[in-house]
Amino acid sequence: MSKPVLCLVEVDHGEIAATSQRALAVARSLARADPARADLARAGLASAGLASADLASADLARADPASARLPAVGGLTAVVFGPPGDSADRTAADLACQGVTELCLVASDELTCYAPVAWARAIEQLIAARSAAAVVAPATDRGAEVLAHLGALTGLPVAANCVAAAATGDQNWRLRRHRWAGSLLEDAVLAAPVALLTVAADAVADDGSALLPVAVADDAVADDGAGPEPAIAAPDASGQVFAPVSGGATIPAADVPVTTFAPALQAADLRVRATQSAGQGGGMSLATARVVVGGGRGVGGPDGFAALEELAGLLGGVVGVSRVVTSQGWRPHRQQVGQTGTKISPELYLACGISGAIQHMAGCQSAKHIVAVNTDPDAPIMSRAEYAVIGDLNEVIPALVAAIRAAGGQG
Ligand SMILES: Cc1cc2nc3c(=O)[nH]c(=O)nc-3n(C[C@H](O)[C@H](O)[C@H](O)COP(=O)(O)OP(=O)(O)OC[C@H]3O[C@@H](n4cnc5c(N)ncnc54)[C@H](O)[C@@H]3O)c2cc1C
C-alpha cells in the first residue's frame, strides 16, 4: 500500500499561501504516485515536454527496476486546519491543480485558534491514521514551529529549509536545503522512518526564480545505490505547479476529496495558543503580498513611512522594513524583512533607502523584480536590483504617487 505524503497548507485570506505552494511542490515530488500523473501518462502527454518524474510512480515501478528499492510513497494529502464549509471547498478547488489527492480538514471544538502543540499532536495522529511516509510544511513561523513540536513528540528528526527532496530507499531520503540564510545549498541524507521536512519560504531555483516545481529525476538513482540526485526544475510562466504542456493545453485537475479529522487533544496540548493576532485585521500579510514597498534608514524616521504606506496602498501591497527601522522603534518587528525577519517573495519589491545588507537580502532574494530607490549609486542593493532610481526618496516617492494617481490608480 502506498504511503501518502502529508503537506501542511496555510490559507491566507482565502488563498493558498505562496510559501505553502512551494511546500506542495516539494511534497508532490515525494508523492510519486499521484492519480493526476497517471492520467497524464495514460493520455500520452508525458512526451509533450514534461519531466519523466511527472509520470505516476506505478508506471515508474513497471518501467524502472531501480524504483523497486524505493519506499512505496504515493498520494499527497493537504492538511488544512479549519472546519468544513465554503472556504474549504474553495481551497479544495485550488488544490486540485496542485497534485493533491486528498484535502484533510483538521477541526475540533477545542481547536478554535492556532495552537502549535495541538497542531503537532493532530499531525502525529494523522501520520498514524494514514501511515504517512513524510510530512512537509512551509518554513514559515507556524510551519517551523509545528514541525519542531512534531519532531519532539515523535522523536523523529526534522530537516529544515529544504528546496528538493527524494526518497532514496527504505527510511532514506536525500535532501537539498538552504543553510546560512540561503547563502549555501547543502545536499544531505536523512535516515528516518517518516521524513519531517520544512521547505524554504524563499526557495529559489538556480535561475533565481521562485521554486516551482521541484522535480526529482526518476533515472537518477546512482549505480552505487546512493539514490537519486534531487533536481530543481524551473517554474512555468503561469506559476502553476503543473506546467502547461506544450501546445498550450493545461493538465486537467482532478476533484480533490475532502475529509475531516478530529484529533484527540489533551488540555496540555492547548496550553499555548494564539488568542489574538495583532495588526492582521483584514490586511494582507507581508509574507504573501504581491507588492512590498520597503523602507530603510533612509526614510529618516517614523513619519517618513506615511508616503510609503500611501504608495503601497496604491500598488495593492504592504510596507516592509529593514532591521535598522525596527531597532529604532520606527516600525514593529512584524514588518521586518530579512534573515531575522520575514522572508518575502513578491512580484515587486521596491526598496527605498535600504542599503541591501546581506542579512536584508536573505529575506527578499526571491522577489521577482527588485527596484531600488537610493541616493548612493554604490549601495550594495544596486547589484541586486533590476532597476534603480538614484535619488532622494523624499522626492521620488511623492512623484511616483502623483504619477499613479494621475494615471488613475487606486485610492
Ligand atoms: C545577525 C544579523 C541579522 C540581521 N538581520 C537583519 C534582517 O533580518 N533584516 C535587515 O534588514 N537587516 C538585518 N540585519 C542588519 C543588516 O546588517 C543592516 O544593518 C541593515 O539591513 C541596514 O538597514 P538599512 O539598509 O535600512 O540601513 P543602512 O545600511 O544604513 O542603509 C541606508 C540606505 O539609505 C540610503 N539613503 C539615505 N538617505 C536616503 C534618501 N533620502 N533617499 C534614498 N536613499 C537614502 C543610503 O544611501 C543607504 O544606502 C542583521 C544583522 C545581523 C548582524
The ligand as an ORCA input file, in Angstrom:
! r2SCAN-3c Opt
* xyz 0 1
  C      22.744     38.534     12.745
  C      22.166     39.701     11.983
  C      20.887     39.595     11.493
  C      20.340     40.652     10.790
  N      19.060     40.521     10.272
  C      18.569     41.510      9.520
  C      17.277     41.403      8.923
  O      16.561     40.404      9.094
  N      16.834     42.417      8.149
  C      17.568     43.543      7.914
  O      17.092     44.434      7.198
  N      18.776     43.690      8.481
  C      19.287     42.720      9.282
  N      20.488     42.904      9.865
  C      21.128     44.240      9.795
  C      21.845     44.490      8.489
  O      23.184     44.025      8.601
  C      21.898     46.002      8.167
  O      22.473     46.682      9.250
  C      20.527     46.621      7.868
  O      19.828     45.846      6.937
  C      20.726     48.025      7.317
  O      19.472     48.658      7.212
  P      19.274     49.846      6.177
  O      19.582     49.367      4.823
  O      17.930     50.403      6.442
  O      20.310     50.930      6.699
  P      21.669     51.417      6.087
  O      22.587     50.296      5.838
  O      22.143     52.497      6.961
  O      21.277     51.994      4.654
  C      20.503     53.136      4.472
  C      20.471     53.443      2.979
  O      19.611     54.506      2.732
  C      20.180     55.336      1.732
  N      19.585     56.660      1.901
  C      19.814     57.557      2.906
  N      19.012     58.631      2.737
  C      18.282     58.407      1.622
  C      17.298     59.166      0.958
  N      16.860     60.368      1.402
  N      16.758     58.666     -0.172
  C      17.171     57.459     -0.657
  N      18.117     56.713     -0.062
  C      18.660     57.186      1.086
  C      21.670     55.265      1.978
  O      22.394     55.597      0.800
  C      21.834     53.811      2.396
  O      22.127     53.007      1.265
  C      21.070     41.843     10.579
  C      22.370     41.936     11.081
  C      22.907     40.886     11.777
  C      24.319     41.008     12.297
*
